[in-house]
Amino acid sequence: MPEEKLNIFTQNDYEIIKREVPYQGIFRMARYHLRFRLFNGGFSQVVIREVMERKSAAGVLPYDPVLDQVVLIEQFRPGAIANPQSPWLLEIVAGVIESHEEPKNVAEREATEEAGCEILDIYPICEYFVSPGGSNEYFHLFCGRIDASDAGGIHGLEEENEDIRTFTLSTDEALMLLQEGKIKTAPAIISLQWLQLNREWLKQLWQTK
């Protein structure tokens, strides 16, 4: 699609009439009264939209190009209590970005805290809004080169009540779990699909280091 047909509106094409904060905790719930420009011309009427506001996050899929293995984690997630299988989900390591941090550094730190892995090299996959219909969360996704020969065990920060199981599996096994629908978190799905498409050249890139 020609570039001129994308993003025809800008920051000047909406107006916030009022912003309220009915709830403030770990997350913040904001209620916006706003109007925005319509594709067929003019502006919308004032509409009310509620947005869960939270800090951006970064995640990394640890990958060993020599052993052709990935590292995944498993932990309890309260937002998945309604999952008919289990609220313990298969994920990649990830964490919140504080104001003074770079996304890449967060991904490297979380790999150590949540999986006991040292990131030896890192490659950006993509950035995306997690659920922009109701949240402002923005996610930075990476693939990280590791030595998976000793990866595994139970990790996480005690002061954050984290209980994280780390395990390795072959890339083919991870892709089979993905195909079978057993991986249900967006960062893990996206990063594994990316690895499936980019696996061979990434192995050549990293095996020379």
trRosetta pair geometry for C-beta under 8 A, 3 or more apart (Angstrom, degrees):
i j d omega theta_ij theta_ji phi_ij phi_ji
1 5 5.4 -103 168 72 103 125
1 6 6.4 109 112 -54 120 101
2 5 5.1 88 72 1 84 105
2 6 7.9 -161 101 -10 49 87
3 6 5.8 -61 -159 29 45 111
5 8 7.3 -32 -166 -57 34 106
7 10 7.6 67 163 -78 94 63
9 13 4.0 -102 -163 60 103 161
9 14 7.8 67 164 -32 130 88
9 36 7.8 49 -176 -180 157 101
9 37 5.7 178 -120 63 126 124
10 13 5.6 112 53 -6 54 104
11 14 7.5 -73 -165 36 39 89
13 36 6.4 52 133 -163 80 76
13 37 4.0 -63 -173 8 101 128
14 34 6.0 22 174 173 106 121
14 35 6.9 -179 -154 94 68 43
14 36 4.0 -17 -107 -106 97 85
14 37 6.8 -106 -68 0 59 77
15 34 6.3 169 87 -155 49 77
15 35 5.4 -2 55 57 96 85
15 36 7.6 -172 21 -78 62 46
15 43 7.6 -1 17 -147 114 145
16 19 5.9 3 174 -47 128 102
16 32 6.0 -75 -133 -155 99 105
16 33 7.4 97 -169 74 61 57
16 34 4.9 -36 -107 -97 52 104
17 33 4.3 -66 69 110 108 99
17 34 5.9 -171 7 -90 82 38
17 35 6.9 59 -34 -5 111 89
17 46 5.6 -5 -7 -131 154 123
18 32 7.6 158 86 -157 54 43
18 33 4.2 21 49 41 91 120
19 30 5.9 -12 -169 -173 98 113
19 31 7.2 152 -158 77 48 51
19 32 5.5 -11 -106 -105 78 69
19 33 7.5 -140 -66 25 39 73
20 30 6.9 150 79 -161 46 60
20 31 4.4 -13 61 57 100 102
20 33 8.0 54 -5 -13 98 97
21 24 5.8 32 158 -55 121 103
21 28 6.1 -35 -146 -175 111 107
21 29 7.0 128 -158 80 60 57
21 30 5.5 -31 -97 -103 70 70
21 31 7.7 -168 -77 16 23 77
22 29 5.6 -44 63 95 87 111
22 31 6.0 47 -12 -15 109 119
23 27 8.0 26 114 96 107 80
23 28 6.9 171 98 -153 68 45
23 29 4.1 37 51 32 104 114
24 28 5.1 3 -116 -115 69 88
24 29 7.8 -125 -64 29 43 68
25 28 7.4 176 35 -78 51 48
26 54 7.8 20 132 -119 76 107
27 52 5.4 -1 168 -172 133 99
27 53 6.8 149 -175 71 78 49
27 54 4.8 -42 -121 -77 92 105
28 52 7.4 142 77 -162 45 51
28 53 4.4 -27 72 63 100 103
28 54 7.3 169 26 -70 74 56
29 50 6.3 -2 -174 -173 97 106
29 51 7.5 157 -155 80 52 41
29 52 5.8 -29 -100 -102 69 64
29 53 7.4 176 -91 15 17 81
30 50 7.1 162 85 -154 45 57
30 51 5.1 -18 64 62 95 90
30 52 8.0 163 21 -97 74 16
30 53 5.3 42 -5 -20 116 123
31 48 6.4 -3 -178 -169 97 98
31 49 7.6 164 -156 84 53 36
31 50 5.1 -24 -102 -99 72 78
31 51 8.0 170 -88 20 26 69
32 48 7.0 159 83 -152 51 48
32 49 5.0 -15 60 62 102 85
32 50 7.5 176 18 -87 74 27
32 51 6.4 27 -8 0 115 113
33 46 5.6 15 177 179 91 113
33 47 7.6 175 -150 84 50 32
33 48 5.6 -20 -97 -97 68 74
34 46 6.9 155 79 -147 14 70
34 47 6.4 -32 69 60 66 76
34 49 6.8 -40 34 22 110 109
35 43 5.0 57 149 165 120 115
35 44 4.9 -166 -155 72 80 81
35 45 6.5 -116 -112 133 113 15
35 46 5.1 -67 -57 -91 102 52
35 47 6.7 120 -94 10 56 79
36 43 6.7 168 90 -151 18 81
36 44 5.4 19 51 16 65 119
36 47 8.0 -42 10 29 94 119
37 42 7.4 163 -146 102 64 28
37 43 5.7 -55 -96 -100 47 68
37 44 7.8 -112 -58 -8 4 81
38 41 6.2 -18 80 61 99 27
38 42 5.5 1 35 74 116 74
38 43 6.6 161 -9 -127 89 14
38 44 5.8 126 -60 -57 98 74
44 47 6.1 -22 133 -18 132 114
50 134 7.0 12 94 -145 77 86
51 134 6.4 -178 -120 -172 51 40
51 135 6.5 139 -167 -106 74 23
51 136 5.8 54 169 -33 124 95
52 134 6.1 35 10 144 96 83
52 135 4.5 -25 65 -104 96 85
52 136 7.5 -153 88 13 51 73
52 137 7.7 -11 100 -26 96 101
53 135 7.6 172 -80 -153 27 62
53 136 5.2 11 -118 29 68 123
54 96 7.8 -96 162 -121 99 116
54 135 6.8 -15 22 -164 104 108
54 136 7.1 166 36 64 57 82
54 137 5.2 -2 68 -81 104 98
55 96 4.8 68 86 -166 126 107
55 97 5.9 -158 157 60 110 67
55 98 7.3 -9 -163 -92 155 37
55 137 7.8 33 84 -120 30 79
56 96 7.6 122 84 -157 39 62
56 97 4.8 -18 85 40 88 124
56 103 7.5 -60 127 -91 121 105
56 137 6.6 140 -110 -161 46 58
56 138 4.2 -29 -116 66 106 89
56 139 7.0 -171 -166 -75 79 32
56 140 7.0 55 159 -12 115 97
57 94 5.6 46 161 169 119 109
57 95 6.4 -172 -151 101 90 24
57 96 5.4 -54 -99 -101 83 44
57 97 6.1 -170 -103 -10 24 86
57 106 7.7 -149 -165 136 48 147
57 137 6.7 4 5 -170 104 106
57 138 7.7 167 27 84 62 47
57 139 5.3 -14 70 -112 90 75
57 140 7.3 -159 101 28 45 75
58 94 6.5 -172 97 -148 37 75
58 95 6.6 -15 59 60 76 68
58 97 5.7 80 -13 -63 101 106
58 103 4.0 155 -89 -161 135 81
58 104 7.3 -128 -166 -58 154 19
58 106 4.1 115 47 85 130 119
58 107 4.6 -94 139 -54 115 86
58 110 7.3 175 90 7 88 136
58 139 7.3 150 -95 -164 32 59
58 140 4.2 -21 -109 68 85 104
58 141 7.6 -173 -155 -73 58 30
58 142 7.0 21 -179 -1 99 110
59 92 5.2 100 170 97 116 110
59 93 6.4 166 -150 94 76 46
59 94 3.2 -29 -92 -93 99 102
59 95 7.7 139 -84 9 63 50
59 107 6.4 70 151 -114 7 95
59 110 7.3 -69 -118 87 51 152
59 139 6.7 -7 9 -170 105 106
59 140 7.5 159 23 83 59 57
59 141 5.6 -10 66 -114 90 68
59 142 7.1 -175 96 31 45 75
59 187 4.4 19 77 -167 159 152
59 191 7.4 -115 114 -42 110 142
60 92 6.4 -148 85 158 33 120
60 93 5.9 -16 56 70 80 95
60 94 7.5 160 11 -83 55 61
60 107 3.9 101 -39 -173 118 111
60 108 7.4 62 -17 -64 160 41
60 110 7.0 150 23 73 103 108
60 111 5.7 -41 70 -63 131 113
60 119 6.7 -24 149 -96 163 135
60 122 6.8 -62 -126 -132 132 109
60 141 7.6 154 -88 -165 40 50
60 142 4.3 -23 -106 77 87 100
60 143 6.7 138 -162 -115 76 14
60 144 4.4 33 173 -16 129 119
60 191 7.9 126 -171 -124 27 154
61 70 6.2 -29 175 -150 98 118
61 71 7.9 157 -176 57 54 69
61 92 4.8 -69 -88 -122 65 143
61 125 7.8 56 15 -40 113 145
61 141 7.9 28 -13 -177 95 92
61 142 7.4 -161 23 99 67 52
61 143 4.9 -25 62 -115 98 71
61 144 6.9 170 76 21 44 75
61 187 7.9 -174 -55 152 91 90
61 188 7.4 122 -94 -124 106 55
61 191 3.8 166 -36 153 134 140
61 192 6.9 172 -123 -61 151 60
61 195 6.5 -111 115 -46 153 130
62 70 6.6 130 85 -162 62 62
62 71 4.0 -8 74 40 120 115
62 92 7.6 164 4 -152 71 96
62 93 7.0 40 -22 14 106 118
62 111 5.8 123 -71 -139 118 118
62 115 6.2 -156 -5 110 150 159
62 117 4.8 11 -123 129 156 169
62 119 7.1 -119 -109 -92 92 81
62 144 5.2 -33 -104 73 58 103
62 146 4.5 10 -169 -5 103 143
62 148 7.1 136 136 -85 110 100
62 151 7.3 167 120 -121 144 155
63 69 7.5 170 -153 89 52 42
63 70 5.3 -23 -101 -102 72 77
63 71 7.8 -137 -67 12 34 77
63 143 5.6 -3 7 -176 129 101
63 144 6.7 145 23 72 75 46
63 145 6.4 -46 76 -102 79 44
63 146 6.7 130 58 24 28 89
63 171 7.5 42 -139 -86 103 111
63 195 6.4 178 -94 -121 147 134
63 202 7.4 13 111 136 149 136
64 67 4.4 12 113 43 128 100
64 68 7.0 -70 92 -12 79 12
64 69 4.7 7 47 55 113 85
64 70 7.6 -159 18 -76 75 30
64 71 7.9 79 -18 -29 97 94
64 145 7.4 90 -108 -163 38 61
64 146 5.4 -66 -72 80 79 75
64 147 6.2 77 -117 -132 114 24
64 148 3.7 -106 -29 1 141 109
64 149 7.6 137 -132 -34 158 64
64 168 7.8 5 9 -143 129 127
65 68 6.8 23 -158 -80 32 56
65 145 6.4 -32 -6 -128 106 100
65 202 6.4 -144 -100 126 124 83
65 203 4.3 165 -161 -124 108 64
65 205 7.9 -137 -106 66 167 70
65 206 4.2 134 6 82 154 121
65 207 5.2 -123 121 -56 123 83
66 147 7.7 2 37 -119 126 70
66 207 6.3 130 -80 -113 72 91
67 148 5.4 -115 54 57 142 112
67 149 6.9 167 -48 -70 146 72
67 168 8.0 3 116 176 142 138
68 170 6.2 23 112 -152 91 82
68 171 5.2 -80 167 3 84 115
68 203 7.1 -3 -92 -104 90 130
69 148 4.5 -133 85 83 122 161
69 168 4.9 27 165 -178 131 110
69 169 6.6 165 -152 85 90 22
69 170 5.6 -66 -102 -104 74 40
69 171 6.6 -138 -107 -36 22 71
70 148 7.7 -134 -125 -91 4 153
70 168 7.1 164 84 -148 35 67
70 169 6.6 -21 60 64 79 71
70 170 7.9 49 16 152 77 15
70 171 5.7 94 -18 -94 103 67
70 174 4.9 1 47 -39 131 162
70 192 7.5 10 -111 -104 177 91
70 195 7.2 48 -79 169 134 176
71 93 7.8 4 108 -18 109 109
71 115 5.4 96 144 -169 136 142
71 117 5.9 178 43 -56 169 149
71 146 6.7 -21 -4 62 130 154
71 148 5.9 -167 -54 -119 102 110
71 151 5.0 -89 -100 164 127 153
71 166 6.3 1 -174 -170 108 98
71 167 7.3 164 -149 85 66 31
71 168 5.4 -39 -95 -94 71 73
72 90 5.4 7 165 -170 135 95
72 91 6.8 140 -168 68 85 32
72 92 6.5 -70 -123 -86 66 55
72 166 7.8 167 89 -148 38 54
72 167 6.3 -20 65 65 79 79
72 169 6.9 -15 14 21 111 108
72 174 6.7 158 -37 -117 127 114
72 188 6.9 55 -128 -131 108 126
73 90 7.6 149 79 -154 39 50
73 91 5.4 -34 69 69 88 85
73 92 7.0 97 21 -144 94 16
73 93 5.9 84 -8 -70 136 72
73 114 5.8 -38 -82 155 163 109
73 115 5.9 -113 -67 -81 115 97
73 155 7.7 -77 -123 54 124 112
73 164 5.1 -10 -170 -176 125 106
73 165 6.5 146 -161 77 65 50
73 166 5.3 -29 -102 -96 83 65
73 167 7.8 141 -102 20 36 68
74 88 5.5 39 172 166 100 102
74 89 6.9 -175 -143 86 65 31
74 90 5.6 -28 -92 -95 85 57
74 91 7.2 143 -95 19 33 80
74 164 7.3 148 68 -160 43 59
74 165 4.5 -16 56 61 98 105
74 167 7.4 12 -4 11 107 111
75 88 6.6 -148 117 -145 12 75
75 89 7.0 -26 61 52 58 73
75 91 6.9 -44 29 26 94 127
75 156 7.4 118 -106 -78 134 139
75 162 7.0 -33 -136 -161 143 79
75 163 6.5 144 -133 81 93 61
75 164 4.7 -33 -73 -106 119 72
75 165 7.1 174 -68 20 63 71
76 87 5.7 40 -153 115 73 100
76 88 5.4 -41 -85 -90 57 73
76 163 7.0 26 11 64 104 106
77 80 4.3 56 86 13 108 111
77 87 5.6 -144 61 175 65 84
77 88 7.5 136 9 -112 79 24
77 89 5.1 -7 6 7 131 120
78 81 5.9 -5 -167 -37 50 107
78 87 7.0 30 -103 -176 22 139
80 83 4.4 0 176 -14 90 124
80 86 7.8 27 130 113 119 47
80 87 4.3 148 94 -137 90 70
80 89 5.5 130 -11 -48 172 120
80 184 7.5 116 -125 97 131 132
81 87 4.9 2 -90 -86 44 137
83 86 6.2 -28 103 66 118 28
83 87 5.7 149 40 -83 112 54
83 89 7.5 138 -18 -77 171 98
83 184 7.1 139 -122 87 134 166
86 89 7.7 -179 99 -64 87 51
89 184 6.1 -99 -140 60 111 99
89 185 5.6 99 156 -41 133 115
90 177 6.9 -58 101 157 170 143
90 182 6.6 45 17 134 141 86
90 183 5.0 -79 84 -110 119 78
90 184 7.6 101 47 21 83 71
90 185 7.2 -153 85 13 56 109
90 188 6.4 141 119 -169 82 171
91 94 7.1 -87 161 8 120 109
91 185 4.9 9 -106 40 86 159
91 187 7.0 44 -162 69 85 109
91 188 5.4 -133 -141 -47 39 127
92 185 7.7 -153 15 94 73 127
92 187 5.3 -112 43 122 113 110
92 188 4.9 165 -17 -87 90 77
92 191 5.8 18 -35 43 158 153
93 107 7.6 115 100 -157 100 63
93 110 4.6 163 154 132 107 102
93 111 5.2 143 78 -91 156 52
93 113 7.8 141 -160 67 127 79
93 114 4.2 158 -127 74 108 133
93 115 5.1 -97 -59 -16 135 117
93 117 7.7 -160 -8 39 152 118
94 107 7.7 -23 -117 -111 52 71
94 110 6.0 2 -173 153 4 164
94 114 8.0 -2 27 9 38 167
94 139 7.8 -19 -150 -145 135 107
94 187 6.0 96 -64 62 141 174
95 106 5.4 -144 77 177 103 101
95 107 7.8 -176 35 -86 93 35
95 109 6.9 -71 47 88 152 101
95 110 3.9 -170 -9 -83 118 128
95 113 7.5 55 -63 57 145 136
95 114 7.6 -169 -53 -27 107 129
96 106 7.5 -119 93 -154 27 139
97 101 5.2 -148 -160 82 74 113
97 102 8.0 -69 -144 137 116 9
97 103 5.9 -39 -95 -92 137 65
97 106 5.1 -89 -96 -49 76 160
97 140 7.5 59 -51 18 139 123
98 101 4.8 82 56 0 77 116
98 106 7.9 159 15 -91 72 118
101 105 5.6 -134 -166 78 90 117
101 106 5.2 84 149 -58 135 100
102 105 4.6 85 63 7 88 107
102 106 7.2 -156 90 -9 44 85
103 106 5.6 -57 -151 34 34 113
103 107 6.5 35 155 -20 68 104
103 140 3.7 -12 -161 79 148 164
103 142 7.7 154 137 -34 103 119
104 107 5.7 -53 -152 33 33 112
104 108 6.5 30 152 -16 65 106
104 122 5.8 138 -152 102 102 154
104 124 7.8 -70 -85 -74 101 94
104 140 7.8 -87 -53 139 52 138
104 142 6.7 101 -116 -72 69 154
105 108 5.6 -53 -148 38 34 111
105 109 6.2 35 154 -20 67 107
106 109 5.7 -56 -146 38 31 111
106 110 6.2 27 158 -17 66 108
106 140 7.9 98 61 65 122 124
107 110 6.0 -57 -144 38 27 108
107 111 6.6 34 155 -26 61 104
107 119 7.0 65 120 -61 90 164
107 122 6.6 118 97 -139 133 142
107 140 7.3 -105 -48 105 118 104
107 142 4.8 41 -159 37 169 136
107 144 6.6 178 144 -55 115 129
108 111 5.8 -51 -153 26 31 115
108 112 7.1 27 152 -14 61 103
108 119 4.5 -111 -121 37 82 135
108 122 6.8 -86 -69 -57 98 143
108 144 7.2 153 -94 -119 67 144
109 112 5.9 -61 -162 35 35 108
109 113 6.2 21 151 -11 71 112
110 113 5.6 -58 -137 45 37 107
110 114 5.3 4 174 6 75 118
111 114 6.8 -60 -119 51 17 89
111 115 5.5 -46 -164 49 56 113
111 117 4.6 -72 167 75 101 97
111 118 7.3 130 114 -108 118 12
111 119 5.1 101 52 -43 160 102
111 144 6.1 -77 -81 77 155 165
111 146 7.4 -155 -180 -81 137 130
112 115 7.5 -50 -80 58 6 68
112 116 6.8 35 -158 -120 44 23
112 117 6.7 -118 -82 63 43 46
112 118 6.6 41 -88 -88 94 56
113 155 6.7 138 149 161 42 116
113 156 7.0 54 155 -121 84 29
113 157 6.0 -16 -169 -45 118 95
113 162 8.0 50 152 80 103 163
114 155 5.4 124 -171 107 25 126
114 156 6.1 37 -117 -83 63 64
114 162 7.3 -91 -108 169 82 146
114 164 5.1 -56 -157 122 79 169
114 166 7.2 138 141 -76 64 114
115 151 6.6 0 165 -155 99 108
115 155 6.0 -151 -74 36 16 159
115 164 7.5 -84 -70 131 56 129
115 166 4.5 135 -135 -120 69 135
116 151 6.6 161 83 -134 98 65
116 152 7.8 -46 59 53 133 29
116 153 6.1 27 3 57 152 121
116 155 5.4 -151 -32 -83 92 137
116 166 6.3 -162 24 46 100 168
117 144 7.6 123 125 106 127 130
117 146 4.7 -22 -172 -132 119 146
117 148 7.6 -11 -117 -98 119 65
117 151 5.6 12 -83 -110 101 115
117 166 7.9 -173 -29 -163 101 145
118 146 6.6 138 71 -131 52 88
118 147 7.5 5 58 30 96 92
119 122 5.5 26 168 -65 129 103
119 144 4.0 -63 -130 -168 107 132
119 145 7.0 94 -165 58 64 55
119 146 6.3 -56 -105 -77 45 88
120 144 7.6 123 35 171 57 85
120 145 4.7 -71 67 99 96 98
120 146 6.2 151 4 -99 98 34
120 147 7.1 71 -30 -21 137 83
120 209 7.5 156 137 115 117 129
121 144 7.1 161 82 -158 46 58
121 145 4.0 20 50 29 92 126
121 206 6.1 -170 62 -121 142 103
121 209 6.3 63 -40 87 147 168
122 142 5.2 -3 -173 179 104 136
122 143 7.3 158 -156 82 57 44
122 144 4.8 -18 -104 -106 80 80
122 145 7.2 -127 -65 14 38 77
123 142 6.5 144 73 -163 41 80
123 143 5.0 -16 62 61 98 92
123 144 7.6 -175 21 -80 68 36
123 145 7.9 70 -10 -29 99 91
123 202 7.1 -131 29 -129 165 111
124 127 7.9 -21 -173 -39 116 87
124 140 7.5 -58 -136 -175 100 91
124 141 7.5 97 -164 85 63 56
124 142 5.6 -52 -106 -104 44 80
125 141 4.4 -56 62 111 116 99
125 142 6.0 -177 -1 -106 90 20
125 143 5.8 94 -56 -22 107 89
125 190 6.9 127 138 134 139 104
125 191 5.8 -111 -62 -109 173 76
125 194 4.9 38 -145 168 119 176
126 141 5.4 5 57 53 67 115
126 190 6.9 -95 46 165 125 133
126 194 7.5 -160 -8 -83 107 143
127 138 6.8 15 179 175 101 97
127 139 6.8 173 -153 88 57 51
127 140 5.2 -15 -106 -104 92 63
127 141 7.0 -177 -84 16 39 79
128 138 7.4 -177 96 -153 28 63
128 139 5.7 -16 63 58 73 96
128 141 7.4 3 15 -6 97 119
128 190 7.8 -155 16 -110 145 168
129 132 4.1 31 138 -56 143 107
129 135 7.9 161 178 90 91 81
129 136 7.6 -67 -142 -160 105 35
129 137 7.1 119 -160 82 62 57
129 138 5.8 -40 -98 -102 59 69
129 139 7.7 134 -122 14 11 83
130 135 6.0 -35 75 91 105 128
130 137 4.2 -13 22 90 128 111
130 138 7.2 -141 -14 -88 85 18
130 139 5.4 90 -66 -22 94 118
130 186 6.9 156 -143 58 79 153
131 134 5.8 -23 129 51 108 83
131 135 4.7 54 72 34 93 112
131 137 7.0 32 32 47 78 107
132 135 7.0 -90 -95 65 25 60
132 136 7.5 53 -123 -107 68 39
139 186 7.8 125 54 100 169 120
139 187 6.5 -128 175 -81 144 107
141 187 5.8 -172 -110 -139 114 90
141 190 6.2 -29 -162 100 170 128
141 191 5.9 -146 -180 -72 119 100
143 191 6.2 154 -79 -159 87 104
143 194 7.0 -143 -49 104 126 123
143 195 6.4 140 -112 -80 140 97
143 202 7.1 -29 112 -147 150 150
145 206 4.8 -176 -105 -145 136 137
145 209 7.4 54 140 65 169 136
146 151 7.0 59 136 -64 136 135
147 150 7.3 27 117 22 97 86
147 151 8.0 169 105 -35 53 100
148 151 4.5 -50 -151 10 65 128
148 168 4.9 122 176 -119 120 139
151 166 6.3 -105 170 145 87 119
151 167 7.9 112 125 -163 95 15
151 168 5.0 104 82 -54 113 115
152 166 5.5 -179 -141 100 25 91
152 167 5.8 40 -121 -109 84 48
152 168 6.2 -73 -65 -4 91 93
153 165 8.0 -149 119 -147 26 54
153 166 5.7 3 59 52 57 107
154 163 6.9 -22 -167 -164 110 67
154 164 6.8 138 -163 74 58 50
154 165 5.9 -30 -102 -98 71 59
154 166 7.3 -178 -91 13 20 84
155 162 7.6 -25 119 124 61 118
155 164 4.9 -41 72 75 76 107
155 166 5.5 33 6 -22 117 123
156 160 7.0 -119 173 74 92 102
156 162 2.7 -146 -174 115 121 108
156 163 5.7 -109 45 -65 156 16
156 164 4.1 135 -51 7 111 102
157 160 4.3 55 83 22 109 106
157 162 5.1 66 43 23 60 123
158 161 7.4 32 -175 -78 38 32
158 162 7.5 -92 -70 43 22 76
169 173 4.2 -103 163 87 113 131
169 174 5.4 141 90 -54 112 84
169 177 7.9 67 100 -15 157 132
170 173 4.5 97 56 4 82 102
170 174 7.1 -148 93 -4 44 84
171 174 5.6 -54 -149 37 35 112
171 175 6.2 33 154 -18 67 107
171 195 6.6 -133 -145 140 118 128
171 199 6.5 116 169 -128 159 135
172 175 5.7 -55 -146 39 31 110
172 176 6.4 37 152 -24 64 104
173 176 5.5 -52 -150 32 33 114
173 177 6.7 37 151 -19 64 100
174 177 5.7 -49 -154 32 35 113
174 178 6.6 37 147 -19 64 104
174 183 7.9 42 -173 -50 75 146
174 192 5.8 -141 141 -128 111 125
175 178 5.3 -48 -150 35 37 117
175 179 6.3 40 151 -20 66 103
175 192 6.3 174 -92 174 65 112
175 196 5.7 110 -113 -89 127 115
176 179 5.6 -51 -145 36 34 111
176 180 6.2 27 155 -14 65 109
177 180 5.8 -61 -145 42 29 107
177 182 4.5 -81 -168 65 82 117
177 183 5.4 82 129 -31 102 103
178 181 7.9 44 174 -64 30 23
178 182 7.6 -85 -68 50 21 74
178 183 5.0 -30 -97 33 64 128
178 188 7.9 -157 -95 137 101 93
178 189 6.5 135 -139 -124 107 67
178 192 5.0 -167 -70 114 148 147
178 193 7.2 -179 179 -60 152 75
181 184 7.5 41 174 -76 68 86
183 188 5.0 -123 -178 118 122 127
183 189 5.8 163 117 -74 110 75
183 192 6.9 61 94 11 167 153
184 189 7.8 15 -139 -49 12 118
185 188 4.7 70 73 17 95 109
185 189 6.7 -176 85 -12 44 91
186 189 5.6 -60 -141 39 31 111
186 190 5.9 25 165 -16 69 109
187 190 6.0 -57 -141 40 27 107
187 191 6.0 19 165 -13 65 113
188 191 6.2 -59 -138 42 25 104
188 192 6.1 20 164 -14 63 112
189 192 6.3 -63 -146 40 22 105
189 193 6.3 19 158 -15 62 111
190 193 5.9 -60 -149 39 27 109
190 194 6.2 29 153 -21 65 108
191 194 5.5 -51 -146 36 33 114
191 195 6.3 35 153 -20 65 104
192 195 5.5 -49 -144 36 34 112
192 196 6.4 42 152 -25 63 101
193 196 5.5 -48 -150 30 33 117
193 197 6.7 26 153 -12 63 105
194 197 6.0 -62 -155 40 32 106
194 198 5.9 -12 162 15 70 119
195 198 6.2 -77 -129 58 27 86
195 199 5.4 60 166 -76 68 87
195 202 7.3 -72 -137 35 70 157
196 199 6.2 -9 -132 -28 18 116
198 201 6.1 -66 -168 53 70 98
198 202 5.1 70 136 -30 92 115
199 202 5.9 -69 -145 40 22 110
199 203 6.3 23 161 -22 64 107
200 203 5.9 -52 -150 31 29 111
200 204 6.7 25 153 -14 62 105
201 204 5.5 -51 -150 38 39 113
201 205 6.2 44 150 -24 68 104
202 205 5.5 -51 -146 35 33 114
202 206 6.1 11 163 -3 68 112
203 206 6.4 -67 -138 47 25 94
203 207 5.5 23 168 -22 66 117
204 207 6.2 -51 -126 35 22 108
204 208 7.0 22 167 -21 55 107
205 208 6.8 -80 -178 26 22 106
205 209 7.8 8 143 -18 59 110
206 209 5.7 -54 -159 24 48 114
